[in-house]
């Protein structure tokens, strides 16, 4: 499996709730898609985090995305697991092989595990 893609993010003040904690909906913004979130530690305005993203490709129409949000000291803040797929808007059906579509778009398919 390829190394997960990651990006560094600073938690912004407007992303926090009235108690100063990162709002739960912002975890979804950081991760883009979501089915399951496991929260491990709170995040507050100004915290520096790294968000990883790994694609796990199956043999069918869907794929999984696994993401980890972690503080710069390595402490996990949240883990997100998603299921994705691509909809053919003309056919109104899921694409049979989303890997091929993503492979054609990617400059470096290895970054997304292809």
N, C-alpha and C positions, 0 to 999 in steps of 0.2 A: 504494500500500500504506500502511496506517496505521502510525503510529509505534509501535514495540514498547512494551508494558507493561513497567515495571521496578519493582523493590523493592530496598531497601538491607538488607543482612544483615551482622551481625558474626559472624565465625567463632568458635564456642564451643570451649572447651578440650576438652570431652568428645567433640567431633567429630573430634579429631585422633588419629593413630596414635602408636605409641611413639616415633617420631622427630619428633613435633610437626607433621607434615604433615596437611592435611585428608584424612580417609579417603575413598577413592574412592567408597564407597557414599553418602557425604553429598552428593557432586556430584549424584547422582540425586535425593536428597531436595530439594535446592535447585531442581532442574529439574522434578521430579514424574514425568516420563516420559523414557525414553531408548532410543535405538537405537544411536547413535554418540556417543562423547565424544572430543574432541581436547583433550589437556592441553597447556597452554602454559607455565604457571609454577606453582610450588607455592604453596599457601596455608597459613598457620599461625594458631594461636589468636590472636585479637585483630585479625586483618586485617579491614578493612572492604571489602566488595565490593558491587557492584550486579549484579543478575541481570535480564536483559531476556528478554522472551518475545514472540515474534511468531508469529501463526497464518498459515499459507499455505493458502488454501482451493482445492481442486481442484473438478472437476466431477463427481466420483464419490463413493464411500462413505467415503473416507479424506481426511485432512488432514495437514499437516505442522506441527510446532512447532519453531521455531528459537530457541535460547537462547544467551546469551553471559554468562559470569561474568567480571567485570572488576574490578580493583582501583580504588580511588577516584582513583588517578593515571592511569587509562586503560589500564593494562597488562592484556591479556587473560590470564585464568587458565585458562579452558576454554570450549569451544564444544560445544553439544549439539544434535543433530538427532534428532527423533522423528517417528514416524508414528502417528497416532491414528485412532480411529473410535468410533462409538457402537453398542453392541449393544442391540437390542430384546430384552429379557429374556423377553417373552411369546412372540415369534416365534423367538427364538434365532438371529437373523440380524442382520447389520449394517444400520443405518438407511440408507436410500437417499440422504438429503440431511441430513447432520449440521448443516449451516449453519442450516437452519430451526429446528432444536431449540435450538441455542445462541442464535440471534437472539431467540427467544421468551423465553429465560431472562435475557438480558442487559439491565441498565438502560441501558447505552450500548454497543450492538453495534459501534460504530466502534473501541472499545478492542481488540477481537479481530478487527479487519479486516473487519467485516461492515457 
